[in-house]
Amino acid sequence: MDDNSADSANSTSAVRPRSVLVVGGGPAGLVTLRNLVERSKGRFERVLLVERRDDIGGVWYQDEPIIPSANPTTAMNKPQWPSPAYPGLVGNVLPRFLAFSEAPFPESPNHPHQPFPTLTETYQYLRSFAEPYIEQGNIQLNTEVMRIEELPDKQGWKVRVRDWSMCDDNDGMPLETEEIWDAVAVCAGYYDKPNWPDTEGLNQVRKRGLALHAKWWNGPDGYEGKKAIIIGNANSSNDIASQLAPVAQTPVYRSMRRPAAPWFPSLADSRIKNVSAIKKYILQPAEETDDGMMLEKVTVILQDGSEIKDIDVVILGTGYCPHPEFVHVLPVPADGTANASEINNKTVSSTVPIMSYTTPVLPQFRRIPFLHRHILYSYNPSLAFIGAILAMTPFIVADVASTWLTLAWLGEVSYPDSVDERMAFDRERIAQVVKLLEVPDTVPENEGAGDSKESSPDPPSSFVTYGFLGPGDTENGGKGGEAEYANNLRDDIVRARPDLDAVLPTWDEETIKARTEMYPTKYEALKWAQMHCV
């Protein structure tokens, strides 16, 4: 799609905020803050990042201490928002793809055979990156965003927050305040809503506490001797299966619909048995143990008709759905179409959750709705989202996207003048996904589909979804994928700011080749770690 045909940035609908709130202190939020502060050259009067946890880092900050209430009779305990990271996590992205522009990732001499940064190293990089902004007061921790509400007539966004750092001065209760912001960049919410498959019987198993999502995985302790089945064969599922294999009952079962994508390398392990997709979960009748406890187990029926009985725990590595449920917008037409006069000149007082306009069960609608270029909210471009897509190189994509956003809000890069023109991006992306969904996958014989030797049509990959752009055509410059998307944003930026050409990442042939070769490198690192019992 051609976004370069947009009207001039001087159009009447272009947004020029003076105050900007950034929500979320993970990688996307931190680089968005940096770009709004530094690349605006001071032209925003106020930029603030709020983070609900007690430190920055997002998923890369694992441990948040439980803070007991000082007044147990009247006070509230601060909620916990656990990271989906887990002990022993080692990343799958090389340092060059974890480094923000003008902030290189430090070299680590500690593991020459394992060049991928650990959870701790990545957190330390982010903490160092954030430190100047914490000292300057641009980052406010322990601040939970309760509601972001669009005001009529483009009067900004009313944001209600709960400040958990004020409990000691507020009778043990968090301090709730409201403030009006000209613009808001939401860089949070993706990992709050785990994706649960709509498989028969799964809800009953979940209610009995026999199924958990990888979001809550915290290592293999407590699973000694348990009979386990892992759902999925992406990074989290593969790591969990490998961590369970030495301690759980063998084999550890891994249910998979198709062979793993090349960007999810894992080692063969005789203790892990691949089986086909699950058709149905059955809760077995509880049995009394020798010590008088009632023990429940699960039977799973596989798509090939076989069954596995006496499962103690089901662990699902089935991803997440973007779900910024705290964002409320003015009502828009039910069909998602409108022109500027219908929306911009209409005064409406009530708001609705932005996610009420989508159906995340369907892959083509598993997105934050109505975004132009996966960034600007089409009906009111003073609301933006960074990190709304599932990127293979999320740090550098967020860097480029938030630089583009900064220049868009400064009026230095253009975007379409009318709502309908901005909405064209969303409509075209939905149509692309629908077209891909029309072609079912086929599991090749003897390739990771369990013991069944039949080739069978399968629903399209879970990565055929609105928010995953994928590698694109790697033989043709990444056309149609993440590289083309990021390069298009980059082109807009460099036209407006030629000086940024030398510092922004470029998705050229060499970069795409390096990213493709990153996954075999990870495989070799896994082999080295296995041989040396690391």
Protein Blocks (a to p, Z undefined) as FASTA:
>chain_A
ZZklpccfkbmkbccdfbdcdedjbfklmmmmmmmmmmnnopafbdcdddfbfbehijml
mbacddddfblmlmccddddddfbdehiacfbdfklmpcghiacdddfklmmlmbccfkl
mmmmmmmmmmmmmmnopacghiacfbdcddehhiajadddddfklmmmngoiacdddddd
fbdcdfehjlmmccddfbehklmmmmnopaccfklggbjehpgoiacddedjdfklmmmm
mmmmmmmccddddddfbdcdfklgcdddfkbccddddfbdcdddddddfkopacdddddd
dfkopacehifbdcddebjadddfkbccddddfklpacfklmmmpccfbdcdfklmpcfk
bmklgccehiahhlacfklmkbccehkaccfblmlmmmmmmmmmmmmmnopaccdfbfkl
mmmmmmmmmmmmmmmmmpccdddehihnajbfbdcdddddfklcfklnbjojmknoogoi
lklmmmmmmmmmmmmmmmlmmmpccddfklmmmmmmmmmmmmmmmmmmmmnoZZ
